[in-house]
């Protein structure tokens, strides 16, 4: 059965792009403060990862991606939220391997998506980094944390004035 990614870098980049893409979409649908900034950072990062993975995979299949119309279609389709992912993965999947002709069908695309191999450590680290970034964005812009930070700063400035012997 055919696969989407035959190289380790391509598989890792495509898997990280999928993770970032879905994390950005989920955060974009949230009403939490800071989710919009998270979306604006992570969604373009997913584009870059998906484009890099597509470039490597097309290059591995014996194509010069900058001369192929398929690569430019991938670059344009990666911007679309959900259908763009299917178009990108479908275009990579339907491209023939080296030495084979006529693999244009998409009959095993969904099973190939489920078989997309990536390094487990890379997947774990990317999920942890996304969670930390989301927590940092949410805590910076959340009203509860801003009030808590202001009260801690006020206590700290009061204690510093008391330590110097100044009157409050």
C-alpha positions as CSV (number, residue, x, y, z in Angstrom):
1,X,0.0,0.0,0.0
2,X,1.2,3.5,-0.8
3,X,2.1,6.0,1.9
4,X,2.0,9.8,2.0
5,X,5.5,10.3,3.5
6,X,8.4,8.1,2.7
7,X,11.1,10.3,4.3
8,X,11.5,10.9,8.0
9,X,11.7,14.6,7.7
10,X,8.6,14.7,5.5
11,X,6.6,12.5,7.8
12,X,7.7,14.6,10.9
13,X,6.9,17.9,9.2
14,X,3.6,16.7,7.9
15,X,2.6,15.3,11.3
16,X,3.7,18.5,13.1
17,X,1.8,20.5,10.5
18,X,-1.3,18.5,11.1
19,X,-1.0,18.9,14.9
20,X,-0.4,22.6,14.6
21,X,-3.2,23.0,12.1
22,X,-5.8,21.3,14.3
23,X,-4.5,23.1,17.5
24,X,-4.9,26.5,15.7
25,X,-8.4,25.6,14.5
26,X,-9.5,24.5,18.0
27,X,-8.0,27.6,19.6
28,X,-9.5,29.8,17.0
29,X,-12.9,28.6,17.8
30,X,-12.4,29.3,21.6
31,X,-13.6,32.5,23.2
32,X,-10.7,32.5,25.6
33,X,-8.6,35.6,25.7
34,X,-5.3,35.1,24.0
35,X,-6.7,32.4,21.7
36,X,-6.7,34.8,18.7
37,X,-3.0,35.5,19.2
38,X,-2.3,31.8,19.5
39,X,-4.1,31.2,16.3
40,X,-2.2,34.0,14.5
41,X,1.1,32.4,15.5
42,X,0.4,28.7,15.2
43,X,-1.7,28.7,12.0
44,X,1.0,30.2,9.7
45,X,3.5,27.8,11.4
46,X,1.4,24.9,10.3
47,X,1.5,26.3,6.8
48,X,5.3,26.3,6.8
49,X,5.5,22.8,8.2
50,X,3.1,21.4,5.7
51,X,4.8,23.2,2.8
52,X,8.2,21.9,4.0
53,X,7.0,18.4,4.3
54,X,5.4,18.5,0.9
55,X,8.5,19.9,-0.7
56,X,10.7,17.1,0.8
57,X,8.2,14.4,-0.2
58,X,7.9,15.7,-3.8
59,X,11.6,16.0,-4.0
60,X,12.0,12.4,-2.8
61,X,9.7,11.2,-5.5
62,X,12.0,12.6,-8.2
63,X,10.3,15.9,-8.9
64,X,11.7,19.4,-8.8
65,X,9.0,21.0,-6.7
66,X,9.6,24.6,-7.7
67,X,9.0,23.5,-11.4
68,X,5.8,21.4,-10.6
69,X,2.3,22.9,-10.7
70,X,1.3,20.4,-8.0
71,X,3.6,22.1,-5.4
72,X,2.1,25.5,-6.1
73,X,-1.3,24.1,-5.8
74,X,-0.3,22.6,-2.4
75,X,1.1,26.0,-1.3
76,X,-2.3,27.6,-2.2
77,X,-4.4,24.9,-0.7
78,X,-2.6,24.8,2.6
79,X,-4.2,28.1,3.7
80,X,-7.8,26.6,3.7
81,X,-8.7,25.4,7.2
82,X,-10.0,21.8,6.8
83,X,-10.4,21.0,3.1
84,X,-6.9,22.4,2.5
85,X,-5.4,19.6,4.5
86,X,-7.2,16.9,2.5
87,X,-6.1,18.6,-0.8
88,X,-2.5,18.8,0.3
89,X,-2.3,15.2,1.5
90,X,-4.3,14.0,-1.5
91,X,-1.9,15.7,-3.9
92,X,1.1,14.2,-2.2
93,X,-0.5,10.8,-2.1
94,X,-1.6,10.8,-5.7
95,X,1.8,11.7,-7.0
96,X,3.6,8.6,-8.5
97,X,6.7,7.3,-6.8
98,X,10.0,7.0,-8.6
99,X,9.8,4.3,-11.3
100,X,6.0,3.9,-11.2
101,X,3.4,5.4,-13.5
102,X,-0.3,6.1,-13.1
103,X,-1.0,6.2,-9.4
104,X,-3.5,9.0,-9.6
105,X,-6.3,7.4,-7.6
106,X,-7.2,8.4,-4.0
107,X,-8.6,5.1,-3.0
108,X,-6.4,4.6,0.1
109,X,-5.9,8.2,1.2
110,X,-7.7,8.0,4.5
111,X,-5.9,4.8,5.6
112,X,-2.6,6.5,4.5
113,X,-3.4,9.5,6.6
114,X,-3.9,7.2,9.6
115,X,-0.6,5.4,8.8
116,X,1.4,8.7,8.6
117,X,4.5,7.9,10.6
118,X,6.3,10.4,12.7
119,X,8.8,10.3,15.5
120,X,6.9,9.9,18.8
121,X,9.3,12.2,20.6
122,X,8.8,14.9,18.0
123,X,5.0,14.6,18.3
124,X,5.2,14.7,22.1
125,X,7.5,17.8,22.1
126,X,5.3,19.6,19.6
127,X,2.2,19.0,21.6
128,X,3.9,20.1,24.8
129,X,5.3,23.3,23.1
130,X,1.8,24.1,21.8
131,X,0.3,23.6,25.3
132,X,2.9,25.8,26.9
133,X,2.5,28.5,24.2
134,X,-1.3,28.4,24.7
135,X,-0.9,28.6,28.5
136,X,1.5,31.6,28.1
137,X,-0.9,33.4,25.7
138,X,-3.9,32.7,27.8
139,X,-2.4,33.8,31.1
140,X,-1.0,37.0,29.7
141,X,-4.3,38.2,28.4
142,X,-6.7,36.7,30.9
143,X,-8.4,39.3,33.2
144,X,-8.0,37.0,36.3
145,X,-4.3,36.6,35.8
146,X,-3.9,40.4,35.2
147,X,-5.7,41.2,38.5
148,X,-3.6,38.6,40.3
149,X,-0.4,40.0,38.8
150,X,-1.3,43.6,39.7
151,X,-2.0,42.6,43.3
152,X,1.3,40.7,43.6
153,X,3.1,43.7,42.1
154,X,1.4,46.1,44.6
155,X,2.4,43.8,47.5
156,X,5.9,43.6,46.3
157,X,6.2,47.4,45.9
158,X,4.7,47.9,49.4
159,X,7.2,45.4,50.9
160,X,10.1,47.1,49.1
161,X,9.1,50.5,50.5
162,X,8.7,49.0,54.0
163,X,12.2,47.5,53.7
164,X,13.7,50.9,52.8
165,X,11.9,52.6,55.7
166,X,9.7,54.8,53.5
167,X,6.2,55.7,54.5
168,X,3.4,54.3,52.3
